[in-house]
Amino acid sequence: MPDLTTVYLGLKLKNPLIVSSCDLTRTLSGIKKCEDAGAGAVVLKSIFEEQFLIHSDIPESEYFIHPEATDYLRSGHLLEYAPHDLTEMITAAKDATDIPIIASINCQTSHLWPRFSRQIEQAGADALELNVYILPIRIDESSNYIDEYHIKILQEIKKTVSIPVSIKLMSNISAVPYLAYKLCDEGCDGLVLFNWFLEPDIDTEKLVTKSRIGKGNFYYTLRWVALTSERVGCDIAASGGIQSAQDVIKQILAGASAVQACSIFYKKGLSEINSILQGLGTWMEEHKFNSINDFKGELSFKKQELSFRSLGEADAYFRAQYLKTYSKI
């Protein structure tokens, strides 16, 4: 069996398949099940700022929370996963498992990010994933504001903690390579491409707006993994639409150090982890790759530009191939 180990955020993983932030990773028993199924690491269910605020003695003057949001949280939809429970679970998980435990937080108030990050580090988390969510909805602000918002958060957290820090970017960032470069230049240890948040919908019968779970776009992620990997100074993890071993292989060929997945495990169960890893190992044997590093990034934009410039292989990531592809159809 080929060596499936990989390094992500400076952490050695027994394989590149990570169970991403979801209900499967929200409890100690869930984390153990992920490890038993063969996961290389887990990202804990993301904890939101509002949950911290309700359970912490933080003066209301230091933050703003919509009353509706408070009512929603207190109704029990999220409060069973409280901050104190999170830190206790991290400590227990480190004692009970051997895989890396990556915590995830989502804040809206800038100065609270480092405070919560410190608590998570003290609890024993191996790394921290920043689940940043900001929509460019103001007509009087350019996209520069989005970049500065991410950079400021990272700078403050890197001053506070010593564990590796990654940022899970939204899919609608205006200039992904630029922001990726700036974040890595500021000390970001890894980027996760991408975050698929709730999406808006409209009930045409009741005439109300509603939300639905966002759906990852595998090929969109593949493009940007390939266009950023080896061009920025940090690890890249792919997230969105992973359904098979072939999908994992493609993302690693594009340059991903690790691959995050969860929806496939809801559909087929955690036993699918072993199936994917078996498929990955078989493919590596067939292509005579002894380790992940033997083929990681072989089809990234940078590697193809260096190796196949005259053949135009890297054009597959650009519009140049658009007419070629569709003219054949």
Order of alpha helices (4+ residues) and beta strands (2+ residues): beta-beta-beta-alpha-beta-beta-alpha-alpha-alpha-beta-alpha-beta-alpha-beta-alpha-beta-beta-beta-alpha-beta-alpha-beta-alpha-alpha-alpha-alpha
